[in-house]
Amino acid sequence: MTIAIIAHDGKKAEMVAFIKDHAPLFRQKNIDLIATGTTGSHLERAGLEVNRMESGPMGGDAQIASRLVEGNVDMVIFFRDPLGKHPHEVDVNMLMRLCDVHNIPLATNHAAAMRFVKTL
């Protein structure tokens, strides 16, 4: 199983804490994590193993979307900052739309991500 990890700048610390809290489960279940570049670098600095794509504004959202379309992503956890402005909002919307098109679970906040993790 592969889970894509993405977080807007204002949510990166929350995402790192969430992934660290659940890292033993991810390892136990042999779950691979992929992440956009900056989120991935935060996870790596926290000692977590992740396959990094480009940063979101440089195409990382599109890279993850491509893998999703190819059937190589099973779940997306994307901690969005609904109050911030994001220069690559079009890419974010594309990724979320493709999750719907391909019936891929998408958690956009901590509560939804907790529900997803409980199903693993």
Contacts in CASP RR format, 6 or more apart in sequence:
PFRMAT RR
TARGET T0000
AUTHOR 0000-0000-0000
METHOD contacts of the structure
MODEL  1
MTIAIIAHDGKKAEMVAFIKDHAPLFRQKNIDLIATGTTGSHLERAGLEV
NRMESGPMGGDAQIASRLVEGNVDMVIFFRDPLGKHPHEVDVNMLMRLCD
VHNIPLATNHAAAMRFVKTL
1 29 0 8 1.000
1 30 0 8 1.000
1 31 0 8 1.000
1 32 0 8 1.000
1 74 0 8 1.000
1 75 0 8 1.000
1 120 0 8 1.000
2 31 0 8 1.000
2 32 0 8 1.000
2 33 0 8 1.000
2 34 0 8 1.000
2 67 0 8 1.000
2 72 0 8 1.000
2 73 0 8 1.000
2 74 0 8 1.000
2 75 0 8 1.000
3 26 0 8 1.000
3 31 0 8 1.000
3 32 0 8 1.000
3 33 0 8 1.000
3 34 0 8 1.000
3 73 0 8 1.000
3 74 0 8 1.000
3 75 0 8 1.000
3 76 0 8 1.000
3 77 0 8 1.000
4 33 0 8 1.000
4 34 0 8 1.000
4 35 0 8 1.000
4 64 0 8 1.000
4 67 0 8 1.000
4 68 0 8 1.000
4 73 0 8 1.000
4 75 0 8 1.000
4 76 0 8 1.000
4 77 0 8 1.000
4 78 0 8 1.000
5 15 0 8 1.000
5 19 0 8 1.000
5 33 0 8 1.000
5 34 0 8 1.000
5 35 0 8 1.000
5 36 0 8 1.000
5 39 0 8 1.000
5 40 0 8 1.000
5 43 0 8 1.000
5 50 0 8 1.000
5 77 0 8 1.000
5 78 0 8 1.000
6 35 0 8 1.000
6 36 0 8 1.000
6 39 0 8 1.000
6 56 0 8 1.000
6 61 0 8 1.000
6 64 0 8 1.000
6 76 0 8 1.000
6 77 0 8 1.000
6 78 0 8 1.000
6 79 0 8 1.000
6 95 0 8 1.000
7 14 0 8 1.000
7 15 0 8 1.000
7 39 0 8 1.000
7 42 0 8 1.000
7 78 0 8 1.000
7 79 0 8 1.000
8 79 0 8 1.000
8 80 0 8 1.000
8 81 0 8 1.000
8 84 0 8 1.000
8 86 0 8 1.000
9 38 0 8 1.000
9 81 0 8 1.000
10 81 0 8 1.000
11 79 0 8 1.000
11 80 0 8 1.000
11 81 0 8 1.000
12 38 0 8 1.000
12 39 0 8 1.000
12 42 0 8 1.000
12 79 0 8 1.000
13 42 0 8 1.000
14 79 0 8 1.000
14 110 0 8 1.000
15 39 0 8 1.000
15 42 0 8 1.000
15 43 0 8 1.000
15 77 0 8 1.000
15 79 0 8 1.000
16 42 0 8 1.000
16 43 0 8 1.000
16 46 0 8 1.000
16 48 0 8 1.000
18 77 0 8 1.000
18 79 0 8 1.000
18 110 0 8 1.000
18 113 0 8 1.000
19 26 0 8 1.000
19 33 0 8 1.000
19 43 0 8 1.000
19 46 0 8 1.000
19 48 0 8 1.000
20 46 0 8 1.000
20 48 0 8 1.000
22 117 0 8 1.000
23 48 0 8 1.000
25 31 0 8 1.000
25 117 0 8 1.000
25 120 0 8 1.000
26 33 0 8 1.000
29 120 0 8 1.000
31 120 0 8 1.000
32 51 0 8 1.000
33 43 0 8 1.000
33 48 0 8 1.000
33 49 0 8 1.000
33 50 0 8 1.000
33 51 0 8 1.000
34 50 0 8 1.000
34 51 0 8 1.000
34 52 0 8 1.000
34 53 0 8 1.000
34 64 0 8 1.000
34 67 0 8 1.000
34 73 0 8 1.000
35 43 0 8 1.000
35 50 0 8 1.000
35 51 0 8 1.000
35 52 0 8 1.000
35 53 0 8 1.000
36 52 0 8 1.000
36 53 0 8 1.000
36 54 0 8 1.000
36 55 0 8 1.000
36 56 0 8 1.000
36 60 0 8 1.000
36 61 0 8 1.000
36 63 0 8 1.000
36 64 0 8 1.000
37 52 0 8 1.000
37 53 0 8 1.000
37 54 0 8 1.000
37 55 0 8 1.000
37 56 0 8 1.000
37 60 0 8 1.000
38 55 0 8 1.000
38 56 0 8 1.000
40 50 0 8 1.000
40 52 0 8 1.000
41 52 0 8 1.000
43 50 0 8 1.000
44 50 0 8 1.000
44 52 0 8 1.000
53 59 0 8 1.000
53 60 0 8 1.000
53 63 0 8 1.000
53 64 0 8 1.000
54 60 0 8 1.000
54 63 0 8 1.000
56 88 0 8 1.000
56 91 0 8 1.000
57 87 0 8 1.000
57 88 0 8 1.000
57 91 0 8 1.000
59 88 0 8 1.000
59 91 0 8 1.000
60 91 0 8 1.000
61 88 0 8 1.000
61 91 0 8 1.000
61 92 0 8 1.000
61 94 0 8 1.000
61 95 0 8 1.000
62 91 0 8 1.000
62 94 0 8 1.000
62 95 0 8 1.000
64 73 0 8 1.000
64 76 0 8 1.000
64 95 0 8 1.000
65 91 0 8 1.000
65 94 0 8 1.000
65 95 0 8 1.000
65 98 0 8 1.000
67 73 0 8 1.000
68 76 0 8 1.000
68 95 0 8 1.000
68 98 0 8 1.000
68 99 0 8 1.000
68 102 0 8 1.000
68 104 0 8 1.000
69 98 0 8 1.000
69 102 0 8 1.000
71 102 0 8 1.000
73 104 0 8 1.000
74 104 0 8 1.000
74 105 0 8 1.000
75 104 0 8 1.000
75 105 0 8 1.000
75 106 0 8 1.000
75 107 0 8 1.000
75 116 0 8 1.000
76 95 0 8 1.000
76 99 0 8 1.000
76 104 0 8 1.000
76 105 0 8 1.000
76 106 0 8 1.000
76 107 0 8 1.000
77 107 0 8 1.000
77 113 0 8 1.000
77 116 0 8 1.000
78 92 0 8 1.000
78 95 0 8 1.000
78 96 0 8 1.000
78 106 0 8 1.000
78 107 0 8 1.000
78 108 0 8 1.000
79 108 0 8 1.000
79 109 0 8 1.000
79 110 0 8 1.000
79 113 0 8 1.000
80 92 0 8 1.000
80 108 0 8 1.000
80 109 0 8 1.000
86 92 0 8 1.000
96 106 0 8 1.000
96 108 0 8 1.000
98 104 0 8 1.000
99 105 0 8 1.000
99 106 0 8 1.000
100 106 0 8 1.000
105 116 0 8 1.000
107 113 0 8 1.000
107 115 0 8 1.000
107 116 0 8 1.000
END
